[in-house]
Amino acid sequence: MSEMSEMIKKMGLFGVGVISLTQEKAEEFTAEMIKKGEISREEGKKFVREVLSQKEKQVKDLEDTISEKINDTLEKSGVVMKTDIEALEKKIEALEKTIKSMKK
């Protein structure tokens, strides 16, 4: 197991993920690990950066998944989207122009 994984395991984050972890908590944990001599300051900085980077990735993945599910649900429910209405409005305008030009 990598050093990063081992540190995350010590924090008890494998089951929960890092989404709920704040930068302050990561830094507190890291400071404690440095104090105990389990990691160096440089390793601690790297760990905090990696944890926060992983948190951002998990948040983005979660947002993408939620957005995808919402769009799927809306499509299945038959709800008309604003973009659909705008497309229809443009088609109606084009048809009206065509009809007016035919009347002339």
Residue, then its C-alpha position, 0 to 999 in steps of 0.5 A: m500500500s502506498e504511503m498516501s493510502e496508508m495515511i488516508k487509512k489512518m485518517g479513516l477516510f477509505g470508507v467515507g472518501v475525502i469529500s467531507l474533509t476540510q483543508e484545516k482537518a487535513e492540515e491538523f492531521t498532517a501536523e500531528m503526523i509530523k509531530k509524531g515523526e511519522i512523516s517529514r514536513e515535505e511529505g506532509k505538504k505533499f499529502v495535504r495537496e494530494v488529499l485536497s486534489q482528490k477531494e476536488k476530483q471527488v466533488k467534480d465526479l459527484e457533481d457530474t453524476i448528479s447532473e447526469k442523473i437529473n438530465d436522465t430523469l428530466e428526459k424520461s419524464g418528458v419535461v420540456m427544457k428551455t433549450d427545446i423551447e428556444a429551438l422551437e421558437k427559432k423554427i416558428e420564426a423561420l416558418e413565419k418568415t417563409i409564410k410572409s415571403m410566400k404571401k408577397 
